[in-house]
Amino acid sequence: MEKAYKLEFRNEQPGSLSVNCCGCSRTEPLHSFGPALKPHYLIHYILNGKGMLKMGGKEYRLEEGYGFLITPDELAFYQADEKEPWTYVWIGFTGTKAAEYMESIGLSVASPVFCSTKSEELYRIVHDMMEHNTFGLTDDLRRNGLLHMFLSVISESAQVSARSDDDRANQYVRKAVEFIQTNYCNPIKVTDVADYACINRSYLYTLFQNSIQMSPQQFLTVYRITKAMELLQVTELSIEGIALSCGYQNPLVFTKAFRQVKGISPSAYRKEIQSGTRRRDREQLKQVEEFLERTGSAL
């Protein structure tokens, strides 16, 4: 019989990432689960011993230091070894960000197995989660915070099956675009974008040129100027205020960048908007936004 210590939590208001259950099991020889479905994401990490997972038409032989993901509503079967049954910890979770995080880490039905050397840290996180098991906001926030830590440790040290070069490149560009869209209002530079995507600047340049035929600097500038055009059309903010709102600390630098993109100064652009001669740019703004949305979703 399995010796398990487990907790289950009811998530009445699931957020971006929420714990459903967690536990630690020391199994008997050939103890098994399934074939069956789970309604949430479930990650097991093996502390010692051996076992086997069947999922997605494949069979995986696993041992200490390995872990595996079971995705919602995916038929899975796993079983402890006859001679060296495994001991593992597990966390079940749901949330609007769960699928995205698993994809970013590289875990899926097609690639459910990972390897991590952080066994002590992963065990401590689950143990801490089980210690804070009461109903209430304080423990709920702690458990969900620990879930983020658990996934962070896996993401940092996991040796997931390699993706294709195209998939990996698309992920880098998508993350870089998301960073720019979120932080264009701050004085970020291309090096900040590359650091966020965890690649060097020259490789980021190559990926952008291949994917969207722009350099990262060009994309950042065009995005900022696009936002500036919107503000010039719909607000009475000063040029200095618009410059700051779009990540330019120096209004002169902003004016120069705006002129390079639009062939006209921000002040002259606003006058033309007010006189009606630039109303066609509203459609252009819409087209740019649609392009950016397609870029984020298609990559």
Buried (B, 14 or more C-beta within 10 A) or exposed (E): EEEEEBBEBEBEEBEEBBBBBBBBBBBEEEBBBBEEEBEBBBBBBBBBBBBBBBBBEEEBEBBBBBBBBBBBEBBBBBBBBEEEBBBBBBBBBBBEBBBEBBEBBBBBBEBBBBBBEBBEBBBBBBBBBBEBEEEEEEBBEBBBBBBBBBBEBBBEBBEBEEBEEEEEBBBBBBBBBBBBBEBBEEEBEBEBBBBBBEBEBEEBBEBBEEBBEBBBBBBBBBBBBBBBBBBBBEEEBEBEEBBBBBBBEEBEEBBEBBBEBBEBBBEBBBBBBEEEEBEEBBEEBEEBBEEBEEBBEEB
